[in-house]
Amino acid sequence: MNIKELLRSAEDILTQHDIECARLETELLLAHILKVGRLYLYINPEQALSQEQIDNYNMLIERRANHEPTAYILGHREFMDLDLIVNEDVLIPRPETEVLVETVIDNLNDSTSILKIADIGTGSGAIAISLAKSLPSASVEAVDISEKALTVARLNTGRYNLLGRITFNLGDLFKPLYGKKYNAIVSNPPYIPSKVIDTLQAEVRDYEPSTALDGGADGLEFYRRLIEESPKLLADGGFLAVEIGFDQAEAVRHLAKKYFKDIEVVKDLSHNDRVIVAKI
Ligand SMILES: C[S@@+](CC[C@H](N)C(=O)[O-])C[C@H]1O[C@@H](n2cnc3c(N)ncnc32)[C@H](O)[C@@H]1O
């Protein structure tokens, strides 16, 4: 069997299992097996494959047909200009979260002083690493309640030689940071209402960690705590920046009004409300 034929049969299988963008996924997985870029598949469609390559590929296609996310199968995912290791212990970083990172950078960029940033619920370390890489004068303290997530975050941080500027803390939200002050507190917390989780696509519901998704009965549990507790940890002129679900801006703004004077909502590329920045 050659590359073209194998891709065609895999595309049929994924389409039958309602996998969106089946063609792209088949190519990503075959490029992974052959250790080549996707372009190679277009240049060499007639290349014959060994039985071992075909068997290994078919195993990956079976996993994908069972709705395992491609990022977990490949073991990595791009985020901003990073290539991050991911596994089932961490949320797969989403493009929407890049808006949170960019918003924080925009708000801190003019500062010439040494910056202290807290990343609450760091997961793969996507936010902490992007911020440390873009802001050379920043040090980041990252917190997660999952030891396994912190292991992944440390691995990713090591890959970018940032272990000297990002420290990791196991614990519940701000508990490991009490008594410290930050110029920015950043978080992409779990924000899906508990009841909605069962209705999510299988890729998310069955594979991503529920501790990364479940935002309590109304999805706002973590915002209540972040908003109430963060003022004590903010330095003068500091701010809280959180990612929100597309329909949560009004509820989160309402919660923040009690503790913060200046509240801004930032939209993502699909024009959905995505980030709230709150300043005292
Ligand atoms: C939505 S994920 C975000 C991961 C990563 N920051 C990102 O944007 O891709 C939320 C993260 O918060 C962590 N988390 C959940 N409850 C927590 C708590 N009480 N304290 C600290 N972290 C928590 C989860 O383990 C998960 O890694």
The ligand as an SDF file (V2000), in Angstrom:
LIG
                    3D

 27 29  0  0  0  0  0  0  0  0999 V2000
   -8.5990   25.0250   32.0930 C   0  0  0  0  0  0  0  0  0  0  0  0
   -7.1320   24.2710   32.6940 S   0  0  0  0  0  0  0  0  0  0  0  0
   -5.9190   25.4610   32.1530 C   0  0  0  0  0  0  0  0  0  0  0  0
   -4.5660   24.8820   31.8880 C   0  0  0  0  0  0  0  0  0  0  0  0
   -3.5740   25.8560   31.2440 C   0  0  0  0  0  0  0  0  0  0  0  0
   -3.3780   27.0170   32.0710 N   0  0  0  0  0  0  0  0  0  0  0  0
   -4.0660   26.2670   29.8760 C   0  0  0  0  0  0  0  0  0  0  0  0
   -4.5690   27.4110   29.7500 O   0  0  0  0  0  0  0  0  0  0  0  0
   -3.9530   25.4930   28.8990 O   0  0  0  0  0  0  0  0  0  0  0  0
   -7.2820   24.5780   34.4400 C   0  0  0  0  0  0  0  0  0  0  0  0
   -6.1360   24.0770   35.3040 C   0  0  0  0  0  0  0  0  0  0  0  0
   -6.4480   24.4190   36.6730 O   0  0  0  0  0  0  0  0  0  0  0  0
   -6.0580   23.3620   37.5220 C   0  0  0  0  0  0  0  0  0  0  0  0
   -6.8540   23.4550   38.7580 N   0  0  0  0  0  0  0  0  0  0  0  0
   -8.1150   22.9830   38.9900 C   0  0  0  0  0  0  0  0  0  0  0  0
   -8.4980   23.2750   40.2440 N   0  0  0  0  0  0  0  0  0  0  0  0
   -7.4580   23.9490   40.8260 C   0  0  0  0  0  0  0  0  0  0  0  0
   -7.2550   24.5070   42.1200 C   0  0  0  0  0  0  0  0  0  0  0  0
   -8.1920   24.4560   43.0730 N   0  0  0  0  0  0  0  0  0  0  0  0
   -6.0770   25.1120   42.3810 N   0  0  0  0  0  0  0  0  0  0  0  0
   -5.1040   25.1670   41.4150 C   0  0  0  0  0  0  0  0  0  0  0  0
   -5.2490   24.6580   40.1760 N   0  0  0  0  0  0  0  0  0  0  0  0
   -6.4070   24.0550   39.8790 C   0  0  0  0  0  0  0  0  0  0  0  0
   -6.2990   22.0980   36.7130 C   0  0  0  0  0  0  0  0  0  0  0  0
   -5.5370   21.0180   37.1950 O   0  0  0  0  0  0  0  0  0  0  0  0
   -5.8910   22.5660   35.2980 C   0  0  0  0  0  0  0  0  0  0  0  0
   -4.5380   22.2990   35.0540 O   0  0  0  0  0  0  0  0  0  0  0  0
  1  2  1  0
  2  3  1  0
  2 10  1  0
  3  4  1  0
  4  5  1  0
  5  6  1  0
  5  7  1  0
  7  8  2  0
  7  9  1  0
 10 11  1  0
 11 12  1  0
 11 26  1  0
 12 13  1  0
 13 14  1  0
 13 24  1  0
 14 15  1  0
 14 23  1  0
 15 16  2  0
 16 17  1  0
 17 18  1  0
 17 23  2  0
 18 19  1  0
 18 20  2  0
 20 21  1  0
 21 22  2  0
 22 23  1  0
 24 25  1  0
 24 26  1  0
 26 27  1  0
M  CHG  2   2   1   9  -1
M  END
$$$$
